[in-house]
Amino acid sequence: METVERPAVTCLFTGSTFPNGEASNSRVLMIGKALQASDFEFDIVINSEGNKNPLNKQIQGRIHDIPFTHVNGSMTIGLSKPVRIFNFIKGIWATNKKIRQLAKKEKGIVYLYSQGSLYNAWVSLYAHLCKVPVVQEVNEWSAVTNQGKVKSWIYDRIMFRWAKGAIVISTSIEKK
């Protein structure tokens, strides 16, 4: 009897307060629970600039039966900027490894939650090169694109260039 591989979705996330602290965490978890209920594998990989919530103590664990890992390797609050940069680069390496693992699966998918960042641009390009489809979550557009040329360029030129789908949080973004 032939076994069919379950689709595997990994949320690549740059939130700094996971699993406690931000509304985006709840949205990612709701999507994860819905995917698991539809027989998808789902996990969350967080590459943050540093923890900001003392309730977040675990580098890896499970929340609502969803596995998560902080690939930067630290939940310490108040790390120096050089240490945060080093940890973020460590997280990029782990992200690359995760994308390569998804590429080996018949149905590996990236759910990318990192709008307007260099991390978003890198994941979008690397997943495209590895032939892993990306579904991009999109938050309020104008507020971010007014924050500078790099963020605006990533939103306008990179975020959807190789994406196979988008999760939008409002009808105004859907129209754009």
N, C-alpha and C positions, 0 to 999 in steps of 0.2 A: 504494500500500500504506500503510495506516494504522499509525503507530507508537504503541505503548503506552508511556506515561510510567512509568518505574520509580518505586516508592515511595521517598521521600526522608526519612530519619530523621536529625535532628540531636539529639545529646545536649547539652543545656544543663547545665553542670556548674559547681559552685563549689569544686572541689578546689583546694588551694593548692600541690600538689606534682606536678602533671601534667607530663610522663608518668612521671616516676620518683618513687617514694616511698610510695604508699599502696595497700592492698589493693583499695580501690574502683577504682583505675585499671585493675587487671587485670580486674575484673568488667566494666567499661565496654568495655574492649578485646575481651574474649571475646564480649560481646553484639554489638559492632560487626563482628567477623569472621564471626559466624554470620549476621548480616543481609546482609553483603556476599556471602557464599556463597549466599544465597537471592535474589540479584539486587536487593538494595536499595542505594540510595546511602546512605552513612553518613559523618557527620563529627562532630567534637566541638568545641564552643565553650565555653571556660572563662572564667568571670568570677570570679576569685579575689580574696581580700583581700591577697594578696601571696605571692610565692614563698618557700618555706622550704627548698628543696633545691638545693645548688650544682650538681647534675648537670643540672638543668633550665636550659638556656641559650637555647633557641629560643622566640620569641614564636609562631611558627607553623612547622609542618613536617608530617611524616608518621611514624607509627609503625605497624608491621605493615600498611602500605599504607592506613592510615586518616588522613585529614587532620585536623589540630587547629589551633586558633587561641586564643591568650590575648588576649581582647578588651580587657583592662585595659591592654595596651600595654607592660608592663614585666616583666622577669624578675629585676630587682634584688632582692637580699635585704636586709632591714632598712630598708625605706622608712618614712618618718615616717607617723604616723596620718593627717594631712591629705592627704598624697599618696596613700595607700592608699584613702582615701575618694573622692578625686577620680577615681582610676583605676577604682574600682568603679562609680561613676556613669557614667563613660565606657563601661564594659562594659554597663551597663543600656541605654544608647542603642544600642549594637551588637547587643544581644540583641533589642531591639524591631525593629531592621532585619531580623535573621535570621528572626524570627517572621513578619514581613510577606512576606519572600521565600518562606517555606514556605506561606503562605496563597495565594500565586499558583500553587502547584503543585496538580495534581489530587489527589495523594496525599502531602502533606507532613505529617509527624508530629514532635512533640517528645517526646524521651525525657528526662525531667527528673530529674536527680540533684542534689538540693539540699533535703534534708529539714529541715522546721521553721524555715526561714529566711524573711526578708522577701522575698528574691529568689524563693523558691519561690512565695510568695503572689502576687507581681507577675507572674511568668511564667504561673502557672495562670490568673489573671484575664485577662491580655492575650491569651494564646493562645485562651482561650475566646471573647473578644470578636472575635478575628480568624478564628474558626471553624477553628482548627488543633487536631486531637486531641492530647491529652497522655497519655503513659504515664509513671506516677510510680514511681520506684524507692523502696522502703521498707526502711529498716534497723531496728535494734532500737528498739522503740517506747518502753518504759518509761524507759529511760535518758535519752532526749531530753526526754520530756514532764515529767520531774522537774526539768529545768533552768530552768523559769520559765514564767510565764503566757503570754507571747507565743508561745514555741515550742509549748507545749501547745495553745494555741488554733489555731495553724496546722496542727498534726498532726490535731487533732480536728475542725476546722471547714472548713479550706481545701484541704488536700492532695488530697482525693479528691472534692471537690464537683463539679469539672468534668472530672476525669480519665476517660478512656475505658478505662483499664486500669492494672494495677499489676504491678511485678516485685517479688516478695517474696523475702527471703533465708532465711526459716525458716518452719516450720509454725506456730509460735506467732503469728507476725505474720500469716500467711495466715488463721488463725482469727479474729483481731481485725478 
